[in-house]
Amino acid sequence: MNEQPTEQTERPDSLEVEGASVLSLSQQRYYASDQCEQARRALEQMMHSPAYNTDSSYFHDDAYDFVERHLNYLSTHPPLNLDGYLSNLRLMTSVKRS
């Protein structure tokens, strides 16, 4: 008997976005949530505020900007407390005045 391997069909559990990036179902749910919108607004406010240094081009050479980088991190760590995460991020990025 000459059996050929059969292709397994899997249910789509990821979504391709922006080139080769792939989002899992849990990430897709996060990006569709109110918490994501709340995080996006807070991160954009930080990015446009002179009180925070959100320019990470010195450390990273990728195409992600500040907002997308942190939204991606939050989407892969759903149990994180958003208020605590943003508070720590504000502390780490605040511009020190002398």
LINVEN-V189087 format. One record per backbone hydrogen bond with DSSP energy under -0.5 kcal/mol. NH is the residue of the N-H (numbers start at 1). CO is the residue of the C=O. If there is no record, write none. Layout:
BEGIN
nh-><NH/NH>
co-><CO/CO>
END
This chain:
BEGIN
nh-><3/9/10/13/15/17/20/21/21/23/25/28/29/30/31/32/33/36/37/38/39/40/41/42/43/44/45/46/47/48/49/49/52/53/54/56/59/60/69/70/71/72/73/74/75/76/76/77/77/80/82/85/86/87/88/89/90/91/92/93/94/95/96>
co-><1/7/8/11/23/21/18/17/18/15/13/24/25/26/27/28/30/30/33/34/35/36/37/38/39/40/41/42/43/44/45/46/49/93/52/54/56/56/65/66/67/68/69/70/71/72/73/73/74/77/80/81/82/83/84/85/86/87/88/89/90/51/94>
END
